[in-house]
Amino acid sequence: MAKEEYKVTETSVDTRHFYIETTDKLSDQDVREALLCSSFNVNSKTRFHTESGAQGWIGYEDTDYGDDSQVAWEKV
C-alpha cells in the first residue's frame, strides 16, 4: 500500500494576559522587551530590564484560547 503524506496547518488566535509593575514610563519597545522576560507561569512575577534602562516586574496571568481554529491541508 502506498504511503500518503499531507501537510496540515492549524491556526487559531490565543490571547495572553500579562501585567507590568514599574515606576518608569515605558515605550512600545520596552513593553515588548519586558514580554520576553515573562516566565508564563500563572501568577508569577519576573524582573525585567530593558535596553533603554527601564525596569520593573512582569507577570503572566492567563491565556484565553481561541475556539475557532482554521485548518488548511494539501497533499504533498
FENPE-V831627 format. One line per field, one symbol per residue. psi: psi as a letter, one per 40 degrees, with the letter a starting at -180 (. if undefined). A space follows every 10 residues. Layout:
psi: ???
This chain:
psi: hihhhihhhh hihihihiih hieihiiddd dddddeeief hhfihhhihi deeiiaihih dahhhiefih hiiih.
